């Protein structure tokens, strides 16, 4: 039987492939609220960081300026490709 | 070429900033990344996706520039001990994660704490986490980008996620069972 420690490590390391492991994780989660909470928190952390990144897009003027600088440098170098 | 720059530029710049470079440095490294990308485009063999290859160039430049970022992996991982200490000999929780309200993680203040906790993580841990969660790369792709085995990426993700949880708990955002 998979222990809480093994499950926590597998979830955080994303070592969940293979049907035996997948089933062991599912069965463990059915009877372990603490691990269920752990899995939720790991996913929430990712969601939170992703949302923060999506809510803070790079400044359009900066991107435009940088794009022109990159294209200018490539043109100067004679279009490397 | 312009369409490729336009498509990938926001992601590359975001990753450069996320890696801890200041805004001016991040812009310079981003520019150099694209220059190298186009210089070496003829040598691209298609063994990875263009995006993975581009991010590989980016991170090599970041680690070249900030050698101390790459070095900090050498220190003993106290976080492994912290992880072990949360379980008994049978692998059961001694200090299980304390349930927190869903709204807590959405709060701006919490996001700031996460960002600060992430800044304390070693460079490759932080990079692995951001590449996975923000850019959506697979663990195999992260391995290609950062020059690590897929197993090492797994270990690194485990460490950074546990580190973040511990850091947030320390700040009172996540308690433990009494």
Interface residues (C-beta under 8 A of the other chain):
Chain A: X3 X4 X5 X6 X8 X9 X12 X13 X14 X15 X34 X35 X37 X38 X41 X42 X44 X45 X46 X47 X48 X49 X50 X51 X52 X53 X57 X58 X62 X63 X66 X67 X69 X70 X71 X73 X74 X77 X79 X80 X81
Chain B: X1 X2 X5 X6 X9 X10 X13 X14 X18 X27 X30 X31 X34 X35 X38 X39 X41 X42 X83 X86 X87 X90 X91 X92 X93 X96 X97 X98 X99 X100 X102 X105 X106 X110 X111 X114 X115 X118 X129 X130 X132 X133 X134 X139 X154 X155 X157 X158 X161 X162 X164 X165 X174
